[in-house]
Amino acid sequence: MSCVVTTLKSKKCKITPQRLAIYNIIKKSQDHLNAESIYRMLIEDYPSISLATVYKSLELFSEIGLIQVINIGENSFRYDSNPVSHPHLVCTSCLTVVDLNEDLFPKLTSLIEQSTHYIITKQQLCFYGICPECIS
């Protein structure tokens, strides 16, 4: 938790119990949660929290590099506590999002830079399919 406090302080952002709770949920979750799920997890302990507060906090965390936002399609966003760009798998049936081993793509960025002459500053790679649980 000290990482988030240190980062918020260094960026001169307000540190609130709600913000810390939102970050804590993302950090502890093995899933890539959406804002509504985070909100539902917090409402009992923080009855005055609003969904807008959750969205604003998530936006702030993304801007200051604490989390990664994953657009899984049709403006459906999920949040990842690992801010480093890495590929994901998205189930088109249940909308589960899982991390892919980034070792699968060690040269992808440099190959794209070489072939396009772009300087890649960020990437977000998602593969879409049906997960094993939905297949069975």
N, CA, C and O atoms as a MOPAC input file, in Angstrom:
PM7 MOZYME 1SCF
protein

 N      0.82500 1    -1.19500 1     0.00000 1
 C      0.00000 1     0.00000 1     0.00000 1
 C      0.86800 1     1.25800 1     0.00000 1
 O      0.43200 1     2.30600 1    -0.47600 1
 N      2.07600 1     1.16900 1     0.52000 1
 C      2.92400 1     2.36600 1     0.58900 1
 C      3.28900 1     2.88600 1    -0.79400 1
 O      3.53200 1     4.08200 1    -0.96100 1
 N      3.33100 1     2.00000 1    -1.78900 1
 C      3.62200 1     2.41100 1    -3.16600 1
 C      2.58700 1     3.41600 1    -3.66100 1
 O      2.94400 1     4.43500 1    -4.25100 1
 N      1.32600 1     3.13700 1    -3.42700 1
 C      0.27400 1     4.02500 1    -3.88500 1
 C      0.31500 1     5.34100 1    -3.12400 1
 O      0.11200 1     6.39900 1    -3.72000 1
 N      0.57200 1     5.29900 1    -1.82100 1
 C      0.64600 1     6.51900 1    -1.02200 1
 C      1.81900 1     7.37200 1    -1.48700 1
 O      1.67500 1     8.58100 1    -1.66700 1
 N      2.97700 1     6.75000 1    -1.68200 1
 C      4.15500 1     7.47000 1    -2.14700 1
 C      3.90700 1     8.10600 1    -3.50700 1
 O      4.25900 1     9.26500 1    -3.72500 1
 N      3.31000 1     7.36100 1    -4.41400 1
 C      3.03200 1     7.88500 1    -5.74900 1
 C      2.02400 1     9.02000 1    -5.69400 1
 O      2.21900 1    10.05000 1    -6.34000 1
 N      0.95600 1     8.85000 1    -4.93800 1
 C     -0.04500 1     9.91200 1    -4.81800 1
 C      0.57400 1    11.17600 1    -4.21500 1
 O      0.30800 1    12.28100 1    -4.68800 1
 N      1.39000 1    11.02100 1    -3.18200 1
 C      2.05900 1    12.17200 1    -2.57000 1
 C      2.97400 1    12.86200 1    -3.56800 1
 O      2.96700 1    14.08900 1    -3.67400 1
 N      3.75900 1    12.08400 1    -4.29900 1
 C      4.71100 1    12.67200 1    -5.24800 1
 C      4.00900 1    13.42100 1    -6.38000 1
 O      4.57300 1    14.35100 1    -6.95600 1
 N      2.78200 1    13.01600 1    -6.69500 1
 C      2.00300 1    13.68200 1    -7.74900 1
 C      1.06800 1    14.74500 1    -7.17300 1
 O      0.26100 1    15.33500 1    -7.89100 1
 N      1.19500 1    14.98000 1    -5.84900 1
 C      0.38600 1    15.98500 1    -5.14700 1
 C     -1.11500 1    15.71700 1    -5.27800 1
 O     -1.91900 1    16.63200 1    -5.45900 1
 N     -1.46100 1    14.43800 1    -5.17900 1
 C     -2.86500 1    14.01900 1    -5.24600 1
 C     -3.38200 1    13.77000 1    -3.84000 1
 O     -2.63400 1    13.38000 1    -2.94400 1
 N     -4.65300 1    14.00000 1    -3.66700 1
 C     -5.30600 1    13.78900 1    -2.38600 1
 C     -5.33400 1    12.29200 1    -2.06200 1
 O     -5.66200 1    11.46200 1    -2.91000 1
 N     -4.98300 1    11.97100 1    -0.82200 1
 C     -5.00400 1    10.58100 1    -0.36600 1
 C     -6.23100 1    10.40600 1     0.51500 1
 O     -6.32500 1    10.98800 1     1.59500 1
 N     -7.16900 1     9.59500 1     0.03800 1
 C     -8.40400 1     9.36400 1     0.78000 1
 C     -8.55000 1     7.87400 1     1.07300 1
 O     -7.98800 1     7.04400 1     0.35800 1
 N     -9.29400 1     7.53300 1     2.10900 1
 C     -9.53700 1     6.10500 1     2.39500 1
 C    -10.20200 1     5.39400 1     1.21300 1
 O     -9.90500 1     4.23000 1     0.94300 1
 N    -11.10400 1     6.09400 1     0.50500 1
 C    -11.77700 1     5.48900 1    -0.64200 1
 C    -10.77700 1     5.17600 1    -1.76200 1
 O    -10.81300 1     4.09200 1    -2.34500 1
 N     -9.88900 1     6.12600 1    -2.05600 1
 C     -8.88600 1     5.87800 1    -3.10000 1
 C     -7.99600 1     4.70700 1    -2.73300 1
 O     -7.70500 1     3.85100 1    -3.56900 1
 N     -7.57100 1     4.67200 1    -1.49500 1
 C     -6.71500 1     3.56500 1    -1.05600 1
 C     -7.45800 1     2.23400 1    -1.14200 1
 O     -6.87100 1     1.22200 1    -1.52300 1
 N     -8.72700 1     2.23000 1    -0.79500 1
 C     -9.53300 1     1.00400 1    -0.87100 1
 C     -9.71000 1     0.54900 1    -2.31700 1
 O     -9.63200 1    -0.64500 1    -2.60800 1
 N     -9.94700 1     1.49100 1    -3.21700 1
 C    -10.10100 1     1.16100 1    -4.64400 1
 C     -8.82000 1     0.52900 1    -5.16600 1
 O     -8.85200 1    -0.50600 1    -5.83100 1
 N     -7.69700 1     1.15700 1    -4.85800 1
 C     -6.41300 1     0.62100 1    -5.33100 1
 C     -6.15500 1    -0.75800 1    -4.71500 1
 O     -5.67900 1    -1.66500 1    -5.39800 1
 N     -6.46500 1    -0.91100 1    -3.43800 1
 C     -6.24100 1    -2.17100 1    -2.74500 1
 C     -7.03100 1    -3.31000 1    -3.39000 1
 O     -6.52300 1    -4.42300 1    -3.52200 1
 N     -8.25600 1    -3.03700 1    -3.78700 1
 C     -9.07200 1    -4.06400 1    -4.44700 1
 C     -8.43700 1    -4.49100 1    -5.76800 1
 O     -8.36200 1    -5.68200 1    -6.07100 1
 N     -7.98200 1    -3.51800 1    -6.54800 1
 C     -7.35500 1    -3.83800 1    -7.83300 1
 C     -6.07300 1    -4.63900 1    -7.60900 1
 O     -5.82500 1    -5.63900 1    -8.28200 1
 N     -5.27200 1    -4.18800 1    -6.66100 1
 C     -3.97600 1    -4.81600 1    -6.40000 1
 C     -4.13200 1    -6.26400 1    -5.92200 1
 O     -3.35800 1    -7.13700 1    -6.31500 1
 N     -5.13100 1    -6.51000 1    -5.07700 1
 C     -5.31800 1    -7.85100 1    -4.51400 1
 C     -6.05600 1    -8.80200 1    -5.44400 1
 O     -5.97100 1   -10.01800 1    -5.27400 1
 N     -6.77100 1    -8.27500 1    -6.41500 1
 C     -7.59300 1    -9.11200 1    -7.28100 1
 C     -6.75800 1    -9.85400 1    -8.32200 1
 O     -5.83600 1    -9.29500 1    -8.91600 1
 N     -7.09300 1   -11.09400 1    -8.52200 1
 C     -6.49100 1   -11.87400 1    -9.60300 1
 C     -7.22300 1   -11.62300 1   -10.91900 1
 O     -6.73500 1   -11.97300 1   -11.99400 1
 N     -8.39900 1   -11.01400 1   -10.81500 1
 C     -9.20700 1   -10.71800 1   -11.99200 1
 C     -8.90200 1    -9.30800 1   -12.48000 1
 O     -8.25900 1    -8.52100 1   -11.78500 1
 N     -9.36100 1    -9.01000 1   -13.65600 1
 C     -9.27900 1    -7.66500 1   -14.20700 1
 C    -10.68500 1    -7.08300 1   -14.07100 1
 O    -11.53500 1    -7.25200 1   -14.94500 1
 N    -10.90400 1    -6.40400 1   -12.96600 1
 C    -12.24200 1    -5.94300 1   -12.60500 1
 C    -12.67000 1    -4.71500 1   -13.39700 1
 O    -11.82700 1    -3.96700 1   -13.89200 1
 N    -13.98500 1    -4.50600 1   -13.51800 1
 C    -14.50600 1    -3.26700 1   -14.08200 1
 C    -14.90600 1    -2.34700 1   -12.92700 1
 O    -14.93600 1    -2.77100 1   -11.77100 1
 N    -15.21000 1    -1.09800 1   -13.24300 1
 C    -15.52200 1    -0.10600 1   -12.21200 1
 C    -16.74800 1    -0.49700 1   -11.39200 1
 O    -16.77700 1    -0.29200 1   -10.17800 1
 N    -17.75100 1    -1.05400 1   -12.04700 1
 C    -18.97000 1    -1.42700 1   -11.34100 1
 C    -18.70200 1    -2.52800 1   -10.31700 1
 O    -19.26400 1    -2.50400 1    -9.22200 1
 N    -17.85600 1    -3.48600 1   -10.66100 1
 C    -17.50300 1    -4.56300 1    -9.72200 1
 C    -16.76100 1    -4.00100 1    -8.51500 1
 O    -17.02700 1    -4.38000 1    -7.37500 1
 N    -15.83300 1    -3.09800 1    -8.78400 1
 C    -15.08400 1    -2.46300 1    -7.69200 1
 C    -16.04500 1    -1.70100 1    -6.79100 1
 O    -15.95500 1    -1.78900 1    -5.56600 1
 N    -16.95400 1    -0.96100 1    -7.38600 1
 C    -17.94600 1    -0.20100 1    -6.63200 1
 C    -18.77400 1    -1.11300 1    -5.72500 1
 O    -18.96500 1    -0.81800 1    -4.54600 1
 N    -19.26300 1    -2.22300 1    -6.28300 1
 C    -20.07400 1    -3.16500 1    -5.50200 1
 C    -19.27900 1    -3.76400 1    -4.34000 1
 O    -19.84700 1    -4.05400 1    -3.28700 1
 N    -17.98900 1    -3.94700 1    -4.52400 1
 C    -17.14500 1    -4.49800 1    -3.46600 1
 C    -16.91000 1    -3.48200 1    -2.34400 1
 O    -16.62300 1    -3.87000 1    -1.21200 1
 N    -17.02600 1    -2.20300 1    -2.64500 1
 C    -16.73800 1    -1.14500 1    -1.67600 1
 C    -17.95900 1    -0.59700 1    -0.95300 1
 O    -17.83000 1    -0.06400 1     0.14900 1
 N    -19.12000 1    -0.71500 1    -1.53700 1
 C    -20.30500 1    -0.00900 1    -1.05100 1
 C    -20.66400 1    -0.35400 1     0.39900 1
 O    -21.16500 1     0.50300 1     1.12700 1
 N    -20.41900 1    -1.57700 1     0.81800 1
 C    -20.76100 1    -1.94900 1     2.19200 1
 C    -19.86300 1    -1.23300 1     3.20700 1
 O    -20.34700 1    -0.73900 1     4.22500 1
 N    -18.56700 1    -1.17900 1     2.93100 1
 C    -17.62800 1    -0.53200 1     3.84500 1
 C    -17.60200 1     0.98800 1     3.69300 1
 O    -17.25100 1     1.70800 1     4.62900 1
 N    -17.97400 1     1.46400 1     2.51400 1
 C    -17.97000 1     2.90800 1     2.22900 1
 C    -19.32800 1     3.29600 1     1.63900 1
 O    -19.42400 1     3.54200 1     0.43600 1
 N    -20.36600 1     3.35400 1     2.45300 1
 C    -21.71800 1     3.59100 1     1.92900 1
 C    -21.89000 1     4.93900 1     1.21800 1
 O    -22.81900 1     5.10500 1     0.42800 1
 N    -21.01400 1     5.88900 1     1.48900 1
 C    -21.14900 1     7.19700 1     0.83400 1
 C    -20.37100 1     7.28600 1    -0.47500 1
 O    -20.42500 1     8.30900 1    -1.15800 1
 N    -19.65000 1     6.23000 1    -0.83200 1
 C    -18.86700 1     6.26800 1    -2.07500 1
 C    -19.80900 1     6.22200 1    -3.27400 1
 O    -20.84700 1     5.56100 1    -3.24000 1
 N    -19.43500 1     6.92800 1    -4.32200 1
 C    -20.24400 1     6.91000 1    -5.54600 1
 C    -19.48300 1     6.20000 1    -6.65500 1
 O    -18.26100 1     6.06000 1    -6.60600 1
 N    -20.22500 1     5.76200 1    -7.64100 1
 C    -19.59100 1     5.14800 1    -8.80500 1
 C    -18.68900 1     6.16100 1    -9.49900 1
 O    -17.64300 1     5.79500 1   -10.03500 1
 N    -19.08400 1     7.42500 1    -9.49300 1
 C    -18.25100 1     8.48500 1   -10.09100 1
 C    -16.89800 1     8.58200 1    -9.39000 1
 O    -15.88100 1     8.81200 1   -10.04400 1
 N    -16.87300 1     8.41300 1    -8.08200 1
 C    -15.60800 1     8.43200 1    -7.33400 1
 C    -14.71200 1     7.28400 1    -7.77200 1
 O    -13.50100 1     7.44900 1    -7.92200 1
 N    -15.31100 1     6.13200 1    -7.97300 1
 C    -14.53900 1     4.97400 1    -8.43800 1
 C    -13.94200 1     5.27600 1    -9.80900 1
 O    -12.74700 1     5.07400 1   -10.02300 1
 N    -14.76500 1     5.75800 1   -10.73700 1
 C    -14.27100 1     6.07400 1   -12.08100 1
 C    -13.16600 1     7.13400 1   -12.04500 1
 O    -12.14800 1     6.99300 1   -12.72300 1
 N    -13.36800 1     8.19400 1   -11.25600 1
 C    -12.36200 1     9.26300 1   -11.18100 1
 C    -11.05700 1     8.75200 1   -10.59100 1
 O     -9.97900 1     9.13000 1   -11.04800 1
 N    -11.14500 1     7.90600 1    -9.59300 1
 C     -9.93800 1     7.33700 1    -8.98800 1
 C     -9.20800 1     6.43200 1    -9.97000 1
 O     -7.98200 1     6.47600 1   -10.06800 1
 N     -9.95800 1     5.61600 1   -10.69200 1
 C     -9.34100 1     4.73300 1   -11.68700 1
 C     -8.65100 1     5.53800 1   -12.77800 1
 O     -7.55700 1     5.18900 1   -13.21900 1
 N     -9.29300 1     6.61200 1   -13.20900 1
 C     -8.69300 1     7.48500 1   -14.21900 1
 C     -7.39600 1     8.10200 1   -13.68800 1
 O     -6.39000 1     8.14700 1   -14.39500 1
 N     -7.42600 1     8.56800 1   -12.45700 1
 C     -6.22600 1     9.13900 1   -11.83700 1
 C     -5.12000 1     8.09300 1   -11.73700 1
 O     -3.97600 1     8.37000 1   -12.09900 1
 N     -5.44400 1     6.90100 1   -11.25400 1
 C     -4.44800 1     5.84200 1   -11.12700 1
 C     -3.80700 1     5.51900 1   -12.47200 1
 O     -2.60200 1     5.27600 1   -12.54500 1
 N     -4.60000 1     5.51500 1   -13.52400 1
 C     -4.07400 1     5.26600 1   -14.86300 1
 C     -3.14900 1     6.39800 1   -15.30000 1
 O     -2.06100 1     6.14700 1   -15.82000 1
 N     -3.57400 1     7.63300 1   -15.09300 1
 C     -2.78100 1     8.79900 1   -15.50400 1
 C     -1.42900 1     8.84800 1   -14.82100 1
 O     -0.44600 1     9.26200 1   -15.43400 1
 N     -1.35800 1     8.43300 1   -13.56000 1
 C     -0.09400 1     8.51400 1   -12.83300 1
 C      0.69100 1     7.19700 1   -12.86300 1
 O      1.70700 1     7.05600 1   -12.18200 1
 N      0.21200 1     6.24100 1   -13.65500 1
 C      0.97000 1     5.02400 1   -13.91000 1
 C      0.86900 1     3.93400 1   -12.86200 1
 O      1.76100 1     3.09000 1   -12.77200 1
 N     -0.18600 1     3.92700 1   -12.07200 1
 C     -0.34700 1     2.88300 1   -11.06300 1
 C     -1.06700 1     1.64700 1   -11.59500 1
 O     -0.85300 1     0.53900 1   -11.10200 1
 N     -1.91800 1     1.83800 1   -12.60000 1
 C     -2.68800 1     0.72200 1   -13.15700 1
 C     -2.70500 1     0.83000 1   -14.67900 1
 O     -2.31800 1     1.84700 1   -15.25400 1
 N     -3.15400 1    -0.22400 1   -15.29800 1
 C     -3.34900 1    -0.25400 1   -16.74600 1
 C     -4.84100 1    -0.40200 1   -17.02900 1
 O     -5.52700 1    -1.19800 1   -16.38800 1
 N     -5.33200 1     0.36700 1   -17.98600 1
 C     -6.72600 1     0.26900 1   -18.40500 1
 C     -6.77300 1    -0.60100 1   -19.65300 1
 O     -6.01600 1    -0.38600 1   -20.59900 1
 N     -7.65900 1    -1.57300 1   -19.64800 1
 C     -7.81200 1    -2.48000 1   -20.78500 1
 C     -9.19900 1    -2.28200 1   -21.36500 1
 O    -10.19800 1    -2.52400 1   -20.68900 1
 N     -9.26500 1    -1.84300 1   -22.61600 1
 C    -10.54400 1    -1.70600 1   -23.30600 1
 C    -10.80800 1    -3.02800 1   -24.00500 1
 O    -10.16900 1    -3.35800 1   -25.00400 1
 N    -11.76300 1    -3.78300 1   -23.46300 1
 C    -12.02400 1    -5.11000 1   -24.03300 1
 C    -13.05900 1    -5.06200 1   -25.14900 1
 O    -13.50400 1    -6.10300 1   -25.63200 1
 N    -13.44100 1    -3.86100 1   -25.55700 1
 C    -14.37700 1    -3.69900 1   -26.66400 1
 C    -15.65100 1    -3.01900 1   -26.22800 1
 O    -16.10200 1    -3.16100 1   -25.09100 1
 N    -16.22500 1    -2.27300 1   -27.16400 1
 C    -17.48200 1    -1.56700 1   -26.94600 1
 C    -17.45300 1    -0.72900 1   -25.66600 1
 O    -18.41200 1    -0.72200 1   -24.89300 1
 N    -16.33600 1    -0.02400 1   -25.45500 1
 C    -16.14400 1     0.83600 1   -24.28800 1
 C    -16.34900 1     0.11800 1   -22.96300 1
 O    -16.83700 1     0.71100 1   -22.00100 1
 N    -15.98200 1    -1.14100 1   -22.90900 1
 C    -16.00400 1    -1.90300 1   -21.67400 1
 C    -14.56900 1    -1.95700 1   -21.16400 1
 O    -13.69900 1    -2.55400 1   -21.79800 1
 N    -14.32800 1    -1.32800 1   -20.01500 1
 C    -12.98100 1    -1.20200 1   -19.50200 1
 C    -12.76100 1    -2.09300 1   -18.29000 1
 O    -13.63800 1    -2.24500 1   -17.44000 1
 N    -11.57700 1    -2.67400 1   -18.23200 1
 C    -11.13000 1    -3.46400 1   -17.09300 1
 C     -9.84000 1    -2.82900 1   -16.59200 1
 O     -9.18700 1    -2.07200 1   -17.31100 1
 N     -9.48200 1    -3.14500 1   -15.35900 1
 C     -8.34500 1    -2.49500 1   -14.72000 1
 C     -7.37100 1    -3.53800 1   -14.20200 1
 O     -7.75900 1    -4.51500 1   -13.56100 1
 N     -6.09700 1    -3.31000 1   -14.49300 1
 C     -5.02200 1    -4.24300 1   -14.18200 1
 C     -4.02300 1    -3.54400 1   -13.27300 1
 O     -3.58900 1    -2.43100 1   -13.57100 1
 N     -3.65500 1    -4.18200 1   -12.17200 1
 C     -2.70300 1    -3.57400 1   -11.23900 1
 C     -1.28200 1    -3.55500 1   -11.78700 1
 O     -0.41400 1    -2.87900 1   -11.23300 1
 N     -1.03900 1    -4.28000 1   -12.85600 1
 C      0.27700 1    -4.25400 1   -13.49500 1
 C      0.25600 1    -3.17400 1   -14.57400 1
 O     -0.33500 1    -3.37800 1   -15.63400 1
 N      0.89700 1    -2.02000 1   -14.32100 1
 C      0.83400 1    -0.92300 1   -15.28600 1
 C      1.71700 1    -1.10500 1   -16.51800 1
 O      1.61100 1    -0.34300 1   -17.47900 1
 N      2.58400 1    -2.10800 1   -16.49300 1
 C      3.46500 1    -2.36900 1   -17.62800 1
 C      2.65600 1    -3.03400 1   -18.74000 1
 O      1.91700 1    -3.98900 1   -18.49800 1
 N      2.80400 1    -2.51800 1   -19.95700 1
 C      2.05600 1    -3.08700 1   -21.08400 1
 C      2.37700 1    -4.56600 1   -21.23300 1
 O      3.54000 1    -4.96800 1   -21.26900 1
 N      1.33100 1    -5.36000 1   -21.31800 1
 C      1.47000 1    -6.79300 1   -21.54500 1
 C      0.19200 1    -7.29500 1   -22.21200 1
 O     -0.86700 1    -6.68800 1   -22.05000 1
 N      0.27700 1    -8.39500 1   -22.95600 1
 C     -0.89300 1    -8.89500 1   -23.69200 1
 C     -1.90400 1    -9.59400 1   -22.79400 1
 O     -1.57600 1   -10.08900 1   -21.71600 1
 N     -3.14800 1    -9.61600 1   -23.27600 1
 C     -4.25500 1   -10.23000 1   -22.55100 1
 C     -5.07100 1   -11.13400 1   -23.47100 1
 O     -5.06300 1   -10.98300 1   -24.69300 1
 N     -5.77300 1   -12.07800 1   -22.84700 1
 C     -6.77000 1   -12.90700 1   -23.51600 1
 C     -8.13200 1   -12.49400 1   -22.98600 1
 O     -8.30100 1   -12.32100 1   -21.77900 1
 N     -9.10500 1   -12.33400 1   -23.87500 1
 C    -10.45300 1   -11.93800 1   -23.47900 1
 C    -11.42800 1   -12.99900 1   -23.98700 1
 O    -11.45300 1   -13.31500 1   -25.17700 1
 N    -12.21900 1   -13.53600 1   -23.08500 1
 C    -13.25300 1   -14.49000 1   -23.48700 1
 C    -14.45700 1   -13.69900 1   -23.98300 1
 O    -14.99900 1   -12.86600 1   -23.25700 1
 N    -14.86600 1   -13.95400 1   -25.19300 1
 C    -15.99900 1   -13.22900 1   -25.77500 1
 C    -17.34000 1   -13.72500 1   -25.24800 1
 O    -18.37700 1   -13.11500 1   -25.50500 1
 N    -17.31800 1   -14.81900 1   -24.51800 1
 C    -18.55400 1   -15.34700 1   -23.95400 1
 C    -18.80300 1   -14.80600 1   -22.54000 1
 O    -19.85900 1   -14.22800 1   -22.27900 1
 N    -17.84100 1   -14.98900 1   -21.62800 1
 C    -18.02700 1   -14.56300 1   -20.23000 1
 C    -17.28800 1   -13.26200 1   -19.90100 1
 O    -17.41900 1   -12.73400 1   -18.79700 1
 N    -16.51600 1   -12.75200 1   -20.85600 1
 C    -15.74600 1   -11.50400 1   -20.72200 1
 C    -14.64300 1   -11.56500 1   -19.67600 1
 O    -14.20600 1   -10.52700 1   -19.17900 1
 N    -14.18800 1   -12.76700 1   -19.33600 1
 C    -13.03100 1   -12.91700 1   -18.46300 1
 C    -11.80200 1   -12.38800 1   -19.19600 1
 O    -11.65200 1   -12.58400 1   -20.40300 1
 N    -10.92600 1   -11.71700 1   -18.45300 1
 C     -9.67800 1   -11.20500 1   -19.01200 1
 C     -8.53300 1   -11.82200 1   -18.22000 1
 O     -8.52900 1   -11.77700 1   -16.99000 1
 N     -7.56700 1   -12.39800 1   -18.92300 1
 C     -6.39400 1   -12.98300 1   -18.25800 1
 C     -5.12400 1   -12.46500 1   -18.91500 1
 O     -5.10800 1   -12.10900 1   -20.09300 1
 N     -4.06100 1   -12.43500 1   -18.11700 1
 C     -2.75800 1   -12.02000 1   -18.64000 1
 C     -2.16400 1   -13.12800 1   -19.48800 1
 O     -2.32200 1   -14.31300 1   -19.19500 1
 N     -1.48000 1   -12.72000 1   -20.54400 1
 C     -0.71500 1   -13.65400 1   -21.36300 1
 C      0.75100 1   -13.50000 1   -20.99000 1
 O      1.19100 1   -12.41000 1   -20.62300 1
 N      1.48400 1   -14.55600 1   -21.07900 1
 C      2.91500 1   -14.49900 1   -20.80900 1
 C      3.57400 1   -13.58100 1   -21.83300 1
 O      3.53800 1   -13.85300 1   -23.03400 1
 N      4.17600 1   -12.49500 1   -21.35400 1
 C      4.76600 1   -11.53600 1   -22.28300 1
 C      6.02600 1   -12.05800 1   -22.95000 1
 O      6.52100 1   -11.43900 1   -23.89100 1
 N      6.55700 1   -13.18500 1   -22.48400 1
 C      7.72100 1   -13.79000 1   -23.13100 1
 C      7.38600 1   -14.31400 1   -24.52300 1
 O      8.28500 1   -14.62500 1   -25.30400 1
 N      6.09500 1   -14.41300 1   -24.83500 1
 C      5.68800 1   -14.87600 1   -26.16000 1
 C      6.00100 1   -13.85000 1   -27.24600 1
 O      6.07300 1   -14.19500 1   -28.42600 1
 N      6.18600 1   -12.58800 1   -26.85000 1
 C      6.34800 1   -11.50600 1   -27.82100 1
 C      7.59800 1   -10.66500 1   -27.57400 1
 O      7.51000 1    -9.43700 1   -27.58000 1
 N      8.75300 1   -11.28200 1   -27.36000 1
 C      9.91100 1   -10.46900 1   -26.98400 1
 C     10.38500 1    -9.50100 1   -28.06600 1
 O     10.95700 1    -8.45800 1   -27.74900 1
 N     10.16000 1    -9.82300 1   -29.31600 1
 C     10.67400 1    -8.98100 1   -30.39800 1
 C      9.58000 1    -8.24100 1   -31.15700 1
 O      9.87000 1    -7.56000 1   -32.14000 1
 N      8.34700 1    -8.36100 1   -30.72400 1
 C      7.23400 1    -7.79600 1   -31.47400 1
 C      7.35500 1    -6.28200 1   -31.64700 1
 O      7.20300 1    -5.77300 1   -32.75800 1
 N      7.62500 1    -5.56700 1   -30.57000 1
 C      7.71800 1    -4.10500 1   -30.64800 1
 C      8.82500 1    -3.68000 1   -31.60500 1
 O      8.61300 1    -2.80000 1   -32.44000 1
 N      9.99700 1    -4.28700 1   -31.49700 1
 C     11.09700 1    -3.89200 1   -32.38700 1
 C     10.80000 1    -4.25900 1   -33.84100 1
 O     11.19000 1    -3.52600 1   -34.75000 1
 N     10.11600 1    -5.37900 1   -34.07400 1
 C      9.74400 1    -5.74000 1   -35.45000 1
 C      8.77600 1    -4.71300 1   -36.04300 1
 O      8.90200 1    -4.32800 1   -37.20600 1
 N      7.81800 1    -4.27900 1   -35.23600 1
 C      6.85300 1    -3.28600 1   -35.70900 1
 C      7.55200 1    -1.95400 1   -35.96000 1
 O      7.28300 1    -1.28700 1   -36.96000 1
 N      8.44600 1    -1.56700 1   -35.05900 1
 C      9.19000 1    -0.31600 1   -35.25900 1
 C     10.02000 1    -0.37200 1   -36.53800 1
 O     10.06100 1     0.59400 1   -37.30000 1
 N     10.67600 1    -1.49600 1   -36.76900 1
 C     11.50300 1    -1.63700 1   -37.97300 1
 C     10.66700 1    -1.59300 1   -39.24700 1
 O     11.07000 1    -0.98100 1   -40.23600 1
 N      9.51700 1    -2.23200 1   -39.22500 1
 C      8.71900 1    -2.30700 1   -40.44800 1
 C      7.88800 1    -1.05100 1   -40.71300 1
 O      7.50200 1    -0.79600 1   -41.85300 1
 N      7.60900 1    -0.26500 1   -39.66800 1
 C      6.75900 1     0.91900 1   -39.86100 1
 C      7.49500 1     2.24100 1   -39.68200 1
 O      6.99500 1     3.29200 1   -40.08500 1
 N      8.68700 1     2.19200 1   -39.07600 1
 C      9.47500 1     3.38800 1   -38.74800 1
 C      8.80300 1     4.24800 1   -37.69100 1
 O      9.14800 1     5.41900 1   -37.53300 1
 N      7.85500 1     3.68500 1   -36.97200 1
 C      7.26700 1     4.34200 1   -35.81100 1
 C      8.17800 1     4.09800 1   -34.60800 1
 O      8.94300 1     3.13400 1   -34.58200 1
 N      8.08800 1     4.96200 1   -33.63700 1
 C      8.67900 1     4.69100 1   -32.33300 1
 C      7.50800 1     4.31800 1   -31.42900 1
 O      6.66600 1     5.15500 1   -31.10300 1
 N      7.47000 1     3.06400 1   -31.03600 1
 C      6.36200 1     2.56500 1   -30.22500 1
 C      6.56200 1     3.05800 1   -28.78800 1
 O      7.59700 1     2.79800 1   -28.17300 1
 N      5.57200 1     3.76500 1   -28.26700 1
 C      5.65000 1     4.27600 1   -26.90000 1
 C      4.75500 1     3.50000 1   -25.95400 1
 O      4.94300 1     3.54200 1   -24.73800 1
 N      3.79400 1     2.80100 1   -26.49900 1
 C      2.85600 1     2.03100 1   -25.68200 1
 C      2.17800 1     1.01600 1   -26.59100 1
 O      2.00500 1     1.25100 1   -27.78700 1
 N      1.80300 1    -0.09600 1   -26.01500 1
 C      1.03500 1    -1.07400 1   -26.79300 1
 C     -0.00200 1    -1.70900 1   -25.89900 1
 O      0.17600 1    -1.82200 1   -24.68600 1
 N     -1.08200 1    -2.11800 1   -26.51900 1
 C     -2.10000 1    -2.89500 1   -25.81400 1
 C     -2.58000 1    -3.96400 1   -26.77600 1
 O     -3.20600 1    -3.68300 1   -27.79800 1
 N     -2.27000 1    -5.17700 1   -26.42100 1
 C     -2.56300 1    -6.29900 1   -27.29800 1
 C     -3.53400 1    -7.24700 1   -26.60100 1
 O     -3.25000 1    -7.76500 1   -25.52200 1
 N     -4.67900 1    -7.46200 1   -27.23300 1
 C     -5.67300 1    -8.39300 1   -26.70000 1
 C     -6.01800 1    -9.41900 1   -27.76200 1
 O     -6.20500 1    -9.08500 1   -28.93200 1
 N     -6.09900 1   -10.65000 1   -27.34500 1
 C     -6.58800 1   -11.73000 1   -28.19300 1
 C     -7.97100 1   -12.09800 1   -27.68600 1
 O     -8.19800 1   -12.14400 1   -26.47800 1
 N     -8.88600 1   -12.35800 1   -28.59200 1
 C    -10.26900 1   -12.65500 1   -28.23600 1
 C    -10.59900 1   -14.08300 1   -28.64800 1
 O    -10.21500 1   -14.53400 1   -29.72700 1
 N    -11.30400 1   -14.77600 1   -27.79200 1
 C    -11.70900 1   -16.14400 1   -28.07500 1
 C    -12.65700 1   -16.62300 1   -26.99300 1
 O    -13.23100 1   -15.82200 1   -26.25500 1
 N    -12.81500 1   -17.92800 1   -26.90600 1
 C    -13.71100 1   -18.51400 1   -25.91000 1
 C    -12.85200 1   -19.32800 1   -24.94800 1
 O    -12.07600 1   -20.19000 1   -25.36100 1
 N    -13.00600 1   -19.03800 1   -23.65800 1
 C    -12.19100 1   -19.69000 1   -22.62800 1
 C    -12.60700 1   -21.17100 1   -22.46200 1
 O    -13.69900 1   -21.56300 1   -22.87200 1
 N    -11.73000 1   -21.97600 1   -21.86300 1
 C    -12.04300 1   -23.39700 1   -21.66900 1
 C    -13.32400 1   -23.64100 1   -20.87000 1
 O    -14.04500 1   -24.60100 1   -21.14300 1
 N    -13.61900 1   -22.77500 1   -19.87600 1
 C    -14.83800 1   -22.97300 1   -19.08300 1
 C    -16.09600 1   -22.76900 1   -19.92900 1
 O    -17.08700 1   -23.47800 1   -19.75400 1
 N    -16.05400 1   -21.80200 1   -20.84300 1
 C    -17.23900 1   -21.54100 1   -21.69400 1
 C    -17.37700 1   -22.57900 1   -22.81000 1
 O    -18.48000 1   -22.82900 1   -23.29600 1
 N    -16.27900 1   -23.17000 1   -23.20500 1
 C    -16.32400 1   -24.19800 1   -24.26500 1
 C    -17.03000 1   -25.44800 1   -23.74800 1
 O    -17.81000 1   -26.07300 1   -24.46700 1
 N    -16.74700 1   -25.80500 1   -22.49200 1
 C    -17.30200 1   -27.07400 1   -21.96900 1
 C    -18.72900 1   -26.94700 1   -21.50900 1
 O    -19.31900 1   -27.92500 1   -21.05000 1

